[in-house]
Amino acid sequence: MILGIHHATFLTSDLARSRAFYEGVLGLRADPNRPQLGFEGVWYDVAPNQQIHLMLLPNPEAGLQRPAHGGRDRHVALGVDDMDDLKAKLDEAGLPYTLSQSGRQALFCRDPDGNALEFVVTCTR
């Protein structure tokens, strides 16, 4: 029955800071078709019919201690085609990451609000 994941949503306490990460570091572009929803936010197309949504809303888990390795926390996994390029962008931005402990070519990092993201090589150039 399930055909895929349509979107994943993350709360942000600082939309400008989050946009700098998702757009500046990860290279995503904001979808201009996001409707007015009564709160600020942004949508990003990450693949055909797949999106990441950011919502500027108070975080109900503020102050919660998250595991150092994002693989031991709830997370969304995103496919990438070049792990070395991603590592270089994260290094340039001074953002820490950990490598997958599964043996897969994958890494974990956190966005500015502590949301865990996994990046998995799913295709090669």
N, C-alpha and C positions, 0 to 999 in steps of 0.2 A: 504493500500500500504506500509506503513512504517513498517518495521519488528523489529526495535530496533535502538539503538545508537551504531554505529561502534566504534567511538572514540570521545573523547573530547580533545581539544588542549589548552594548556596554554603557554603564553610567559614567559620567565624567563630572568632576567638580570644577573644571576649568576648560571650557571648550577650545579656547585659543591654544592652550598648551597641548591638548590632545590633537588638534588639527595639525600642529607643528610636527607631531610624531607621525600620525597616519599619512599626512600629505608630504611633509618634508623628508622624513626618514624612509617610510615605506613606499612613497611615490603614488599613493592613491589620489584619485580626483573626486571631488564632491559631486554628487548627483544633483543637478539643479531642479529636479522634479519633486523634491521632498515637499509635501504639503505643510501648511501651517498647522501645528498640532497643539498650540497652547504652551509650549516650552521650546527652548532652543535645542537644536541638534543638527546633525548632518548625516547623510547616507552616502556610502561608498559602494560602487559596483566593483566586485572583486572577480567576477566571472559571469558569463551569461546566466541571468536569473538568480544570482547570488549576491548578497550585500552584507556589509557591516553597518550597523546603525549606532550612532553615538547620541546619547540623551543627556542634556545638562539638567541633572536632577540630584538632590542630595543622596549620598551613598549611605544606605542603611547599615553597611558593614564598616563604616569608617573606624579606623583603629584596630580592626581585626588583624591578627598576626597571620600572614600568609607564608607558606613554605618557601624556602629559598629557591628550590627547583620547581619551575612551573609545571613540570610533568606530574607532580604530586598534588596538584591543585586543579580545580575545574578550569578548563581552557577550551579554546577553539583552535583547530588545526587548519592551517592555510597552506595550499600547495604553492611551491616556488620552483623556478627553473634554474636558479643559480645561487647556491648556498654561499659561495665565496663572495659574490657581490653583496648579498644580504649581510654577511659578517662584516665586510668593509664598511657598509653604511652604519651598522650598529657601533662599530669601533670608532668611526669618525664622530659619531654623535655622543660617544662616551657612555653608551648604554650597555649594561652587563647582560650576559646571556649564558645559558648552560647548554651543553650538548645532550642529546637524547641518550638515555641509559639503555635503550632497547637495541642498540646496534644499527638502527636506521639512520640515514643521513637526514638528521633533523636537529633543530635547536629550539630552545624556549627563551622568551624574554617577557618583560612586562611593559604595558603601556604606562603613561604617566599616572594613571589612577590605580595601578597595581593589578590590572586585569592580565591574566596569563595568556600568551599567544604561543602556539607551536607552529613552526614552519618546517614543512616536509618537502624534500625534493620529489616532485611528481613527474617531471619530464626534463629532458635535456635539450639544449640548443643544438 
